[in-house]
Amino acid sequence: MGSAHSLDLVYFISVPEGFQLSPSAFPIDVSIPLPVQKKDEDAPGNFNMKELAPEQVLAGILTVLAYDRHNPHTDYYRSIVVKARPDIKKELTEAAILKAKNEDWELAEELFITLRGLDPEDPAAALNMALFLDQRAESYRRSGLHEDADAYDNDALQYYAEAMDAEPPLPDAYFNAGFFYMKQHDFHEAKGCFETFLALTCDAKDEELGENGIYKKERAQEVIDAISNGNMDDEAFRSAYQLISSGQEEKGLERLRGFLQNNPKVWNAWFLLGWGLRRLERWQEARQAFEQAVSCGGDGSADTHNELAICLMELQDAAGAKRQLLRALALAPEDAKIISNLGFLALKEGDRQEARRFFATVLEYAPDDAIAAAELAKLEAGS
């Protein structure tokens, strides 16, 4: 929901002397108008102060805090909410995380924006927003909505940067940003984030960290070692990824081949080589690169098997493609792009019923997947 539309659902009222939201709330300053969330049945000139519910005021205030940051009374409104609902941040955070988990993106975003408005200086709110946007981007990318995914990635990066700038430092911001950069194949930045996380937590005792904190330290060190041992923070590797992702595949492949001469066992580099070749539709070369990625340690990557399957489909090896897609699906059972590729493979094999089943399953996991929706509609129309 956009900010303009949200604020359209709020109107401001003047309240009489002695007005209180609840017996425990502090007195309201009657000189400052209160924002009120409209009821569905509200009509102009039909407002009755006796029917005003405290929830309407709280909802109106939260909307203003979220979408009208320049309102001169935000500090006052914020104090009303905190006094009336001391646990409001915890409640909103839990609700937002649940909505994001269920991929109810629009409502989750509203809740996270509201949390930011409620406490703009809270680095945890910035980190939660970054994690939400990161998760949303990943979901959209699995559904083939790459432009939308890139846009949310860019927004997530801004919030990660804000969370990492917090004082005192927030270790979890660096830990989660590290994995964000890993997905971007920016291993240099990822390594720096994990090193900072370890530096910030090095003096903490195990009992302070708890089981989850200990796991994070071990995982961070594991990733740092993998990057260092594979020399993945090398400038040639970084620039190769940037060139390929920006459409300069030939230049990127040249850099990458130079890197592989000195680092022939880095599966991520073979994957990147295959990805660049696949973008150029050089299917046989791409297949060989992905097979090399699998043999060098990329067997546990669903993306590697999925990309190899795409090449095999183009090379008319349906049986090989199916084997790779089923391996990918075993590693990532809810990945819409893998299920979608199984649908396209079924179409190639002439099994329309199986293809229909796969595309319908895609839409269960990714309702916004336009490609699966279009293919399913074609199948339904032809049945």
C-alpha positions, 0 to 999 in steps of 0.5 A, a space after each residue: 500500500 502506497 503512502 498516499 493511499 494509507 494517509 487517505 484513510 486517516 483524518 485529524 480530529 480535535 478532542 475535548 478537555 479531559 479526553 483519554 485513550 484509556 484510564 492508564 494513559 496520560 492526558 491528551 494535549 487537546 491543542 494537537 489534533 489526533 490522527 484517527 483511522 477511518 472506519 469503513 462506514 464513516 462518512 463526511 460529517 458523520 463522526 461521533 466522538 462517543 463512538 471513537 475507539 482507542 484502536 482507531 487513534 492508535 492505528 491513525 498514529 501508526 499510519 502517520 508515523 509510517 508515512 508522514 515522517 515530516 509531521 511536526 507532532 511525530 514525537 508526541 504521537 510516538 509517546 502516546 503509542 508507547 504509553 498506551 501499548 508498551 509492547 507495541 514494537 514486539 507485537 508489530 515485529 512478530 506480526 511482520 515476521 509472520 507475514 513475511 514468512 507466509 509471503 504476504 509481502 504487502 502487509 509485511 512491508 506495511 508493518 516493517 515501515 510502521 516499525 521504522 516510523 515508530 522508532 527510526 533510530 532503532 538499528 534492529 528495525 533497519 536490519 529487519 527491513 533489510 532481511 525482509 527485502 532480501 527475502 522478498 527479492 529471493 522469492 521474486 527471483 525464484 519466480 523469474 521476476 528478475 527486475 523486481 528482485 534486483 530492485 528489492 536487492 538494491 533496497 535491501 542493500 541500503 538498509 543493510 548499510 544503515 544497520 551496519 553503521 549503527 553505534 554501538 555496532 550491531 553484530 547481526 547486521 554484519 552476519 546477515 549482510 555477509 550472506 547477502 553479499 554471498 548471494 551477490 557473488 561479492 565475496 570480498 565484501 562478504 568476507 569483510 562482513 564476516 570478519 567484522 562480525 567475528 571481531 565484534 563477538 570475539 570477547 563474548 563468552 559462550 554462555 553469553 552467545 548461546 547455542 545460536 551465537 556459537 553457531 554463527 561464529 563457527 559459520 562465519 569462520 567457515 565461510 571466511 575459510 572457504 573464500 580465502 582457500 578458494 581465493 574468491 575475494 580475488 579482484 579478477 573473480 569480482 570483476 568477472 561477475 560484475 562484467 557478466 551480470 552487466 551484459 559484458 559476458 565475453 570480457 567477464 569470461 576472459 577474466 574468469 578463465 584467467 582466474 581459473 588457470 590459477 584456481 582450477 578447483 573453485 566450483 563457484 568460478 566454474 559455476 560463474 563460467 557456466 552462467 556466462 556461457 549459458 547467457 550466450 547460449 553456448 550450451 555445450 561449453 556451459 554444460 561442461 563448466 557446470 559439470 566441472 562445478 559439480 565435480 569440484 564441490 558444487 554438488 550441494 548447490 541446487 542452482 548448479 544442478 538447475 543450470 546444468 539441466 537447462 543446458 541439457 534440455 537445450 542439447 536435447 538430453 531430456 533424461 539427463 535434464 530430468 536427473 539434474 532437476 530432480 537432484 536440484 529439487 531434492 536440495 530445494 523442494 520449494 524452488 519455483 524455478 526448478 519446478 517450472 523447469 520440470 514443467 517445461 521439460 514435461 512439455 518437451 516430452 509431450 506430457 501435458 498433464 504432467 506439465 499442468 501439474 508442475 505449473 500449478 505447483 509453481 503458482 502454489 509457491 509463487 502466485 505472482 509467477 507470470 510465466 507459470 500462469 501463462 503456460 498453465 493458461 495455454 494448457 487449460 485452453 488447449 485441453 
